[in-house]
Amino acid sequence: MDYNSLGNYVRERRQDIGLSQEQLAERVGGTYRQSDISRIERGHVSLPRLANLERLAASLDVPVGELLIAAGWFNEGRFTSDTTGGDVPADLESAVNQIERELEAIQDMERELQQRTHDLQLAIRQLKSTVGTHQTLLVAD
């Protein structure tokens, strides 16, 4: 099959396995709805987030790499978007592994950022409560 976009691939694969958009959305799970599948199929989503991409691939019973190829991230065995800032791997498996490592690093950074945000919010709450207590003591003196 010749897939020129992620949307065409998803639509054709979904139809091949006999699912409606709503049934596929239920398979994907999470917050996915029929409208999300429709947006992908109409080309309004070029590449879902990694977790959604993995769930979508599993729901369609295909490897994530096939979705990446359909989305245009690979062409003739080569990585087509130089997001790595370095050499472009010549084979699909190496490219997928490289992307997965980069995405894992980004996810690690996101987790660290969320933890740092939580810590700062906690520090702000503690400081506000200390300031309130300190002001109460000054008024009492």
C-alpha positions in Angstrom: 0.0 0.0 0.0 1.1 3.5 -0.7 0.5 5.8 2.3 1.1 9.4 1.7 0.2 10.6 5.2 -0.4 9.4 8.7 -4.2 10.1 8.3 -4.5 8.0 5.2 -2.6 5.2 6.8 -4.7 5.3 10.0 -8.0 5.4 8.0 -7.0 2.5 5.7 -5.6 0.4 8.6 -8.7 1.1 10.7 -11.0 0.0 7.8 -8.8 -3.0 7.1 -9.4 -4.3 10.6 -13.1 -3.4 10.5 -13.2 -0.6 13.1 -15.2 2.6 13.2 -13.5 5.8 14.3 -15.3 5.5 17.7 -14.2 1.8 18.2 -10.6 2.8 17.4 -10.8 5.7 19.9 -12.1 3.3 22.5 -9.2 0.9 21.8 -6.7 3.8 22.1 -8.2 4.7 25.4 -7.2 7.5 27.7 -8.8 10.7 26.6 -9.0 9.7 22.9 -12.4 10.3 21.3 -13.8 9.7 17.9 -13.1 13.4 17.0 -9.4 12.8 17.7 -9.3 9.9 15.3 -11.2 12.0 12.7 -8.6 14.9 13.2 -5.8 12.4 12.5 -7.4 10.9 9.5 -8.1 14.4 8.0 -4.5 15.4 8.4 -5.0 17.9 11.2 -2.5 16.0 13.4 0.8 15.4 11.8 2.3 13.3 14.6 0.7 12.6 18.0 2.7 12.6 21.2 4.8 9.5 21.8 2.4 7.9 24.4 -0.6 8.5 22.1 1.4 7.3 19.1 2.3 4.1 20.9 -1.3 3.5 22.0 -2.5 4.2 18.5 0.0 1.8 16.9 -1.0 -0.9 19.4 -4.7 -0.3 18.7 -4.0 -0.7 15.0 -1.8 -3.8 15.6 1.2 -2.2 13.8 4.7 -1.1 15.0 5.2 2.5 15.9 7.8 2.7 13.1 5.0 2.2 10.5 3.2 5.2 11.9 6.4 7.2 11.8 6.9 6.3 8.1 3.3 7.1 7.3 3.7 10.5 9.0 6.7 11.3 6.7 9.4 11.1 9.4 11.2 8.5 7.2 11.7 8.3 3.5 13.5 5.5 1.6 15.1 4.2 4.8 16.4 7.6 5.9 15.3 9.9 8.7 13.8 13.0 7.0 13.6 15.5 9.8 16.9 16.3 11.4 15.7 16.7 15.0 18.8 15.0 16.3 21.2 17.8 15.4 23.7 15.1 14.2 24.2 12.4 11.7 21.1 10.9 10.2 21.0 7.1 10.5 20.6 5.2 7.2 18.4 2.4 8.4 15.0 2.5 9.9 15.7 0.6 13.1 18.6 2.8 14.1 16.5 5.9 13.3 13.6 4.7 15.4 15.9 3.8 18.3 17.5 7.2 18.1 14.2 9.0 18.1 13.0 6.8 21.0 16.1 7.7 23.0 15.6 11.4 22.3 11.9 11.2 23.3 12.8 9.4 26.5 15.3 12.2 27.3 12.6 14.8 26.7 10.2 12.9 28.9 12.9 12.7 31.6 13.3 16.5 31.4 9.5 17.0 31.5 9.4 14.8 34.7 12.2 16.8 36.2 10.5 20.1 35.3 7.2 18.9 36.8 9.0 17.9 40.0 10.8 21.2 40.2 7.5 23.0 39.6 5.9 21.0 42.4 8.9 21.8 44.7 8.7 25.5 44.0 4.9 25.6 44.5 5.4 23.9 47.9 8.1 26.4 48.8 5.8 29.3 47.9 3.0 27.9 50.1 5.5 27.4 53.0 6.8 31.0 52.6 3.4 32.5 52.4 2.4 30.6 55.6 5.6 31.8 57.3 5.0 35.4 56.2 1.4 35.2 57.6 2.7 33.8 60.9 5.5 36.4 61.1 3.0 39.2 60.4 0.7 37.9 63.2 3.6 37.9 65.6 4.6 41.5 64.8 1.0 42.7 65.3 0.9 40.9 68.7 4.1 42.6 69.9 
